[in-house]
Amino acid sequence: LAEHYSQALACKVSCEARLVPLSGGEPQAKFVATMYHYLQFCYYKLGEFKQAVRALESYSLFDPEDEVIKQNLVYHKVNKDAEGLTSADFEPRP
């Protein structure tokens, strides 16, 4: 099990370097974090709020001072009952 997580982490870390050539060859600022931002927006639009907040929490690991992400997290925390969320849902994606 530990080996699986080790391989997954190594893949995530090297993902950005492998994908940069697909984005014009220029390094992209916060490339992986931006993917989580897009992912949370898609989940939100689909009404998949649990997955949306997990993507938000994952993004915040890369940039904890991002004001938009902080505002989105506050929004979901205020509306957690209406969205069917619990405090346990506010964890980064595995």
N, C-alpha and C positions, 0 to 999 in steps of 0.2 A: 504494500500500500504506500509506504514511504517513497519507494522508487517511482511509483506512478506520479505522485505529487511533485517529486523532484524533476521528472521529465516534463511535466506540464509547466512548471515554473520556468525551466530552461527555454521551453518553446515560447512562452509569453515574453520573456526577456529578449529573445533574438527575433521575435516577430517584426518589430519595428524596422530593424536593419534589413530584413529580407523584403519588406514591402515598400521601402522608400523608392527603389527604382520604378515601381509601378505608379508613383505619384509625381512623375516628371524628373526623378533623380535628385531632387532637392530635399534636404532634411526638413521634415515637417515638425513644427513645434507641438509638443504634447500629442503626438500622433495616437498612441494607445489610449490616452485619457480621452481624446476626442471621440474615439470609437465608443467608449462607454457613454459619453454625452449623447451621441446619436441613438445609441441603443436605448437609453432611458426614455428619450423622447418617443421612440417607436412604441415601446411598451406602454407608456402613458396614453398615447393615442389609441392603442388597442384595448385600453382598460385593464391592462395587466399591471396593477399598481405594485404588487409585491416584487415583481421582477424589475419594475422601474426604480423603486427605492434601492434595490440591491445594486443596480447599475450606477445610481447616484453615489452610493456609499463607495463603490469601487473607484469611481472617478475622483472622489475626494481624497483617496489615498495618494493620488498623483499630485493633486493641487488643492490642499485643504483650505486655501484662502480664496478660492474662486467664489465671487459673490453670487453669480447666477445659480451655481450648484447649491450654495448655502440657502438661498431663497427657495429653491425647489424642495430642498429637504424640509424646511420650515413649513412650506405649503402642505406637504404630505403628512407631517406630524400633526398639524392642526386638523387635517381632514382624515386622519387615520381611521376613525370609526366609520365614516361614510364610505371609505375605500376598502373596508374590511381588513385593515392592517393591525398588527400588534407590534409592540416594541421589539420583539425578536426578529421581525422582518427587516429592521434597519441594520443589516449586516452586509458587508461586501459580498459579491458573488464568489463562490468557491473557485 
